[in-house]
Amino acid sequence: MLTDNVLPDSSLLAYEIAQSSDEGRAVGDHARRADGVAALPRGVERERAAAALLDDLESLPGCPDLAAREPSDLDGIRASRPDGGRIDLPAFAGAAAAGFPDRVHGAWLGRCCGCLLGIPIESWRRDRMVGFLKDTGNWPISRYLSSDVGDDIRARYGVSDRGWNYGTSRVNWINNVPHMVEDDDLNYPVVALRVLESRGDAFTSADVAEAWLTDLPILHTFTAERIAYRNVANGIFPPESARRRNPCREWIGAQIRADVYGYANPGRPEAAAAMAFRDAEVSHVRNGIYGSLFVAAMLAAAAVTGDPAAIIRAGLSQIPADCRYAEGIRMVMAWCREGVGWEAAIDRLHARYDETNEHHWCHAVPNGMAVCIGLLWGGMDLGATIGTAVAASFDKDCNGATAGSVVGMALGASRLPAAWTAPLGDTLEAGIPGLGQMSIGGLAQRTAAVAARRAGTGT
């Protein structure tokens, strides 16, 4: 129903109870009140009661120690970084600079490939996904997912070709699409590129928010972005737009919007993270922001090194050393050093976070960990990396897209397998009114031009 799609306040209470609990707030009585609100009939009174309860939850004091370790302002984040944000990376010069257009083209392609791999099973939980993949001979994942399977498998796993997709009635299995279809994981990078082109390097958080309202229909946004969109439309501007009745404020949304800021700053993780912050604070706080900075910094590093551990360390260099996000990523790196297999690493991730809990399923931390499992166990092979990231479950298309973007940047378009890139048809279907289908190569050229302009200014 439309009332559910616009995220009424009553639909957010369970998420806010979970988020407030994460922040160390005493939610016991409020959780009982939430049960009472949920029992009210749908309508104005329920929404008023829900709004009042959300406001009460926002006013509760959190854990002071956590607040100190996890700031949401850029100065505080920078002061909390390991080694002051310093990281040793090769210089972006010479051959690296000359090869950058191919690298950024690879990043756009890799993002599309990883997203398209995960789209048809985005909402599936791990057991269903693994069973389907094994029964179709695609485990470990080595190719795109198709619905062209036997009737017994279709019945066993509930395979369907019909479902909502940004106004269409198809499920985007590879056999149903002629190119890269619309997805929020690609809409946001296109919007970010347009912001950099139109507003320049000094764009503000308000510019990002305005671009959303200009470029994106509200029902093409989700979770934290939809709430922030509604807040801005009601005159609540960044950074308050991220905080007002927004229980999704540490979810994955800002993390999927960060890539272009890394693309625009090859070899400069700190500059990439600074841009990503201005975008992230529109809709997120704390670990929701850190995921964005982490990804942008990784992509800046991937332009000058193909070492996945070094790329991940570059991401860690731009977020608070003692935050939960950094703790999760360091844990994944320790598992890799320990020598466990990729399936064991995924098992350990699921032992810590419950993907059947929607708050966990969309939270930035487990999804960042899934991306890093893909990078570390994928060996910088595009198929192995996006396949492992998707196999880790949680928000599959988002994690496949981010992992693919990093590998694509590190390798460049010319080194990506045609089996993965050819089905894209060099075409991205954008959900931005008036744009329609766009050339992926053309987007890469525009992005390279922005990066070259920035390199010329030295900022």
C-alpha positions in Angstrom: 0.0 0.0 0.0 1.1 3.6 -0.7 0.9 4.4 3.0 3.6 1.7 3.7 5.8 2.8 0.8 6.1 6.4 2.1 7.4 5.0 5.5 4.8 6.3 8.0 6.2 6.9 11.5 4.4 3.8 12.8 6.5 1.6 10.4 9.7 2.9 11.9 9.3 2.2 15.6 10.8 -1.3 15.7 13.9 0.1 13.8 14.2 3.0 16.2 14.0 0.7 19.2 16.9 -1.3 17.8 18.9 1.8 16.8 18.4 3.5 20.1 19.5 0.3 21.9 22.7 0.3 19.8 23.3 3.8 21.0 23.1 2.8 24.6 19.7 4.3 25.3 17.4 2.8 27.9 14.5 1.7 25.7 12.6 -0.7 27.9 9.5 1.4 28.6 9.5 2.8 25.1 9.6 -0.7 23.6 6.4 -1.5 25.5 4.8 1.7 24.3 5.8 0.8 20.7 3.8 -2.4 21.1 0.8 -0.4 22.1 1.1 1.9 19.1 1.4 -1.0 16.8 -1.9 -2.3 18.2 -3.8 0.9 17.2 -5.9 0.9 14.0 -4.2 2.4 11.0 -4.9 6.1 10.8 -4.1 9.5 12.1 -4.1 8.7 15.8 -1.6 5.9 15.3 0.7 8.1 13.4 0.5 10.9 16.0 1.3 8.4 18.8 4.2 7.0 16.7 5.6 10.4 16.0 5.5 11.3 19.7 7.3 8.1 20.6 10.0 8.7 18.0 10.5 12.1 19.5 10.8 10.7 23.0 13.3 8.1 21.8 15.4 10.8 20.2 15.5 12.8 23.4 16.9 9.9 25.5 20.5 10.2 26.5 22.9 7.7 24.8 26.2 6.2 26.0 28.7 9.0 26.5 31.7 6.7 25.8 30.1 5.6 22.5 29.4 9.2 21.5 33.1 10.1 22.2 34.4 7.2 20.1 31.9 7.7 17.3 31.6 11.4 16.3 29.4 12.4 13.4 31.1 15.7 12.6 34.0 15.9 10.2 36.4 17.5 12.6 35.7 14.9 15.2 36.0 12.1 12.7 39.4 13.4 11.6 40.6 13.7 15.1 39.7 10.1 15.8 41.4 8.5 12.8 44.3 6.1 13.2 47.7 7.9 12.7 45.9 11.1 12.0 44.6 9.7 8.6 48.1 9.2 7.2 48.5 6.3 4.8 51.3 5.3 2.5 50.2 4.9 -1.1 51.9 5.1 -4.5 51.7 8.6 -6.1 49.0 9.2 -8.7 51.4 10.1 -11.5 52.9 8.8 -14.7 51.5 5.5 -15.8 48.8 5.6 -13.1 47.5 8.9 -14.3 47.7 7.9 -18.0 45.8 4.8 -17.3 43.1 6.4 -15.2 40.4 6.7 -17.8 40.4 3.0 -18.3 40.4 2.5 -14.5 37.4 4.7 -13.9 35.6 3.0 -16.8 36.4 -0.3 -15.1 35.0 1.1 -11.8 31.7 2.0 -13.4 31.5 -1.4 -15.1 32.4 -3.3 -12.0 29.8 -1.5 -10.0 27.1 -2.3 -12.6 28.2 -6.0 -12.8 28.1 -6.5 -9.0 24.8 -4.8 -8.7 23.2 -6.8 -11.6 24.4 -10.0 -10.1 22.7 -9.4 -6.7 19.5 -7.7 -7.8 17.2 -10.7 -8.5 17.9 -12.2 -5.1 18.4 -9.0 -3.1 15.6 -9.8 -0.6 16.4 -13.6 -0.3 18.0 -14.8 2.9 21.1 -16.9 2.9 19.6 -20.4 3.1 17.3 -19.8 0.2 20.0 -18.2 -1.9 22.6 -20.9 -1.3 20.2 -23.7 -2.0 19.1 -22.1 -5.3 22.7 -21.5 -6.3 23.8 -25.0 -5.5 20.9 -26.6 -7.2 21.6 -24.5 -10.4 25.3 -25.4 -10.4 26.4 -21.8 -9.6 28.2 -22.3 -6.2 30.7 -20.7 -5.8 29.0 -18.0 -7.9 30.6 -17.8 -11.4 27.9 -16.3 -13.6 24.9 -14.0 -13.5 21.6 -15.5 -12.1 18.9 -16.7 -14.5 15.3 -17.7 -13.9 15.6 -20.1 -16.9 15.6 -23.1 -14.6 13.4 -26.2 -14.3 9.9 -26.0 -12.9 10.9 -28.0 -9.8 13.6 -25.4 -8.9 11.2 -22.6 -9.6 8.7 -24.1 -7.2 11.2 -25.0 -4.6 12.7 -21.5 -4.3 9.7 -19.4 -5.3 11.4 -18.2 -8.5 9.3 -15.6 -10.3 9.8 -13.3 -13.3 7.2 -10.8 -12.1 7.8 -8.3 -9.4 8.2 -4.5 -8.7 11.2 -2.9 -10.2 11.0 0.9 -10.3 7.6 0.9 -12.0 8.2 -2.2 -14.1 6.7 -5.6 -13.5 9.8 -7.8 -14.0 12.4 -9.4 -11.8 15.8 -8.5 -13.2 17.3 -12.0 -13.8 20.0 -11.8 -16.5 17.6 -13.5 -19.0 15.1 -10.7 -18.5 17.3 -7.6 -19.1 19.1 -6.2 -22.1 21.4 -3.8 -20.2 22.1 -2.4 -16.7 18.7 -1.7 -15.3 17.7 1.1 -13.0 18.8 0.6 -9.3 19.4 3.0 -6.5 23.0 1.7 -6.3 23.5 3.4 -9.7 21.1 6.3 -9.5 23.1 7.9 -6.6 26.5 7.8 -8.4 24.9 9.5 -11.4 23.4 12.1 -9.1 26.7 12.6 -7.4 28.5 13.1 -10.7 25.9 15.7 -11.7 26.5 17.5 -8.4 30.2 17.6 -9.0 29.7 18.8 -12.6 27.2 21.5 -11.8 28.2 22.7 -8.3 31.9 22.0 -8.4 34.3 20.7 -5.8 33.0 23.0 -3.1 29.5 21.5 -3.2 27.6 21.4 0.1 25.3 18.9 1.8 22.5 21.2 0.9 23.4 20.9 -2.8 23.2 17.1 -2.5 19.8 17.3 -0.8 18.6 19.7 -3.5 19.8 17.3 -6.2 17.8 14.5 -4.7 14.6 16.5 -4.7 15.4 17.6 -8.3 16.6 14.4 -9.8 14.9 11.5 -7.9 11.2 10.7 -7.5 10.7 10.0 -3.8 9.6 6.4 -4.3 12.9 5.7 -6.0 14.6 6.3 -2.7 14.6 4.0 0.3 15.0 3.8 4.1 17.3 6.6 5.4 17.3 8.5 2.0 13.5 8.5 1.9 13.2 9.8 5.4 15.9 12.5 4.8 14.2 13.4 1.5 10.9 13.9 3.4 12.7 15.9 6.1 14.3 18.3 3.6 11.0 18.8 1.8 9.6 19.8 5.2 12.4 22.3 5.8 14.6 20.2 8.0 18.1 20.6 6.4 21.4 18.7 6.8 22.7 17.6 9.1 19.4 17.6 11.0 17.7 15.8 8.1 19.7 12.7 9.1 18.5 12.8 12.7 14.8 13.7 12.6 12.7 10.5 13.1 15.3 8.5 11.2 16.0 5.1 12.7 17.9 4.1 9.5 20.6 6.6 10.2 23.4 4.0 10.5 22.2 1.8 7.6 23.9 1.2 4.3 22.5 4.0 2.2 25.4 6.5 2.4 27.8 3.7 1.7 26.2 3.0 -1.7 26.4 6.7 -2.6 30.2 7.2 -2.1 31.9 5.8 -5.2 32.1 8.9 -7.4 33.9 10.8 -4.6 36.6 8.1 -4.7 36.6 8.2 -8.5 37.1 12.0 -8.5 40.1 11.8 -6.1 42.5 9.1 -7.4 45.3 8.5 -5.0 43.8 10.9 -2.4 41.7 9.0 0.2 41.4 12.0 2.6 40.0 14.3 -0.2 37.6 11.5 -1.3 36.4 11.0 2.3 35.8 14.7 2.8 33.6 14.8 -0.2 31.8 11.7 0.8 31.1 13.2 4.3 29.2 16.1 2.7 26.9 13.6 1.0 26.6 11.2 3.9 25.5 13.7 6.5 22.3 14.4 4.6 20.9 11.1 5.8 23.2 9.3 8.2 25.2 9.6 11.4 28.1 7.7 13.0 28.7 4.3 11.3 26.4 5.2 8.5 28.7 8.1 7.7 31.8 6.0 8.2 30.8 3.4 5.6 30.6 6.2 3.0 34.1 7.6 4.0 35.5 4.1 4.0 34.3 3.2 0.5 35.3 6.6 -1.0 38.8 6.2 0.4 39.1 2.7 -0.8 38.2 3.7 -4.3 40.7 6.6 -4.2 43.4 4.1 -3.2 42.3 1.5 -5.8 43.3 4.0 -8.5 47.0 3.5 -7.4 47.2 0.0 -5.9 45.7 -3.4 -6.6 46.6 -4.8 -3.2 43.2 -5.4 -1.5 44.6 -5.2 2.1 46.2 -1.9 1.3 43.0 -0.6 -0.2 41.1 -1.6 2.9 43.7 0.0 5.1 43.2 3.2 3.1 39.5 3.0 3.9 40.2 2.5 7.6 42.6 5.4 7.6 39.7 7.8 7.2 37.3 6.7 9.9 37.6 6.7 13.7 40.0 4.0 14.9 37.7 2.8 17.7 34.3 2.8 16.0 32.2 -0.3 15.5 32.7 -0.1 11.7 36.5 -0.2 12.0 36.2 -3.0 14.5 34.2 -5.1 12.1 36.6 -4.5 9.2 39.6 -5.3 11.3 37.9 -8.5 12.3 37.5 -9.6 8.7 41.1 -8.8 8.0 42.1 -11.0 11.0 40.1 -13.9 9.7 41.9 -13.6 6.4 45.3 -13.6 8.1 44.2 -16.6 10.1 43.7 -18.5 6.8 40.0 -19.5 7.1 38.1 -20.2 3.9 35.6 -17.8 2.4 32.6 -19.8 3.5 33.9 -19.9 7.0 34.4 -16.2 7.0 30.8 -15.8 5.9 29.7 -18.2 8.7 31.5 -16.0 11.2 29.8 -12.9 9.9 26.4 -14.5 10.2 27.3 -15.6 13.7 27.7 -11.9 14.7 24.8 -10.4 12.8 21.3 -11.8 12.1 20.3 -11.1 8.5 16.7 -12.0 9.4 16.7 -8.9 11.6 16.1 -6.0 9.1 18.1 -3.7 11.3 21.1 -6.0 10.9 20.3 -6.7 7.2 20.6 -3.1 6.2 23.2 -1.9 8.8 26.4 -0.4 7.5 28.7 -2.6 9.6 27.8 -6.1 8.5 27.5 -5.0 4.9 30.9 -3.3 5.0 32.3 -6.6 6.4 30.6 -8.5 3.5 32.3 -6.2 1.0 35.7 -6.8 2.5 35.1 -10.6 2.5 34.6 -10.3 -1.2 37.7 -8.2 -1.7 40.0 -10.3 0.5 38.9 -13.7 -0.6 38.1 -12.7 -4.2 41.8 -12.3 -5.2 41.0 -9.1 -7.2 39.2 -11.3 -9.8 36.0 -9.5 -10.7 33.8 -12.6 -10.8 35.2 -14.2 -7.6 35.0 -10.9 -5.8 31.4 -9.9 -6.6 30.4 -13.6 -6.3 31.8 -13.8 -2.8 30.4 -10.4 -1.7 26.9 -11.5 -2.9 27.3 -15.0 -1.3 27.9 -13.2 2.0 24.2 -12.2 1.8 22.8 -9.2 3.7 22.2 -6.4 1.1 23.5 -8.4 -1.8 23.3 -6.0 -4.8 24.7 -3.1 -2.8 27.7 -5.2 -1.6 28.3 -6.7 -5.0 28.2 -3.2 -6.5 30.8 -1.8 -4.1 33.2 -4.7 -4.3 32.9 -4.7 -8.1 33.6 -1.0 -8.2 36.8 -1.4 -6.2 38.1 -4.3 -8.4 37.1 -2.4 -11.6 39.1 0.6 -10.5 42.1 -1.5 -9.6 42.1 -3.5 -12.9 40.6 -1.1 -15.4 37.9 -1.9 -18.0 40.4 -3.5 -20.4 41.1 -6.3 -17.9 37.6 -7.1 -16.9 36.1 -10.4 -18.3 33.6 -9.9 -21.2 31.4 -12.6 -19.7 30.6 -10.1 -17.0 30.7 -6.8 -18.9 29.2 -7.7 -22.3 25.6 -8.2 -20.9 25.6 -4.6 -19.8 25.6 -3.4 -23.4 27.5 -0.2 -22.4 24.1 1.0 -21.2 22.9 2.2 -17.8 19.2 2.9 -17.3 19.0 5.8 -15.0 16.0 6.7 -12.9 16.5 10.4 -13.2 13.7 12.1 -15.2 14.9 13.1 -18.7 18.1 11.0 -18.7 16.8 7.5 -19.6 19.5 5.2 -21.0 23.1 6.4 -20.7 26.4 5.1 -22.0 28.5 3.6 -19.2 31.6 4.6 -21.1 30.2 8.2 -21.4 29.8 8.3 -17.7 33.3 7.2 -17.2 34.6 9.9 -19.6 32.7 12.6 -17.6 34.0 11.3 -14.3 37.6 11.3 -15.6 37.1 14.9 -16.7 36.0 15.8 -13.2 39.1 14.0 -11.7 41.4 15.8 -14.2 39.9 19.2 -13.3 40.5 18.5 -9.6 44.0 17.3 -10.2 44.6 20.6 -12.0 43.4 22.7 -9.1 45.5 20.7 -6.5 42.6 20.6 -4.1 
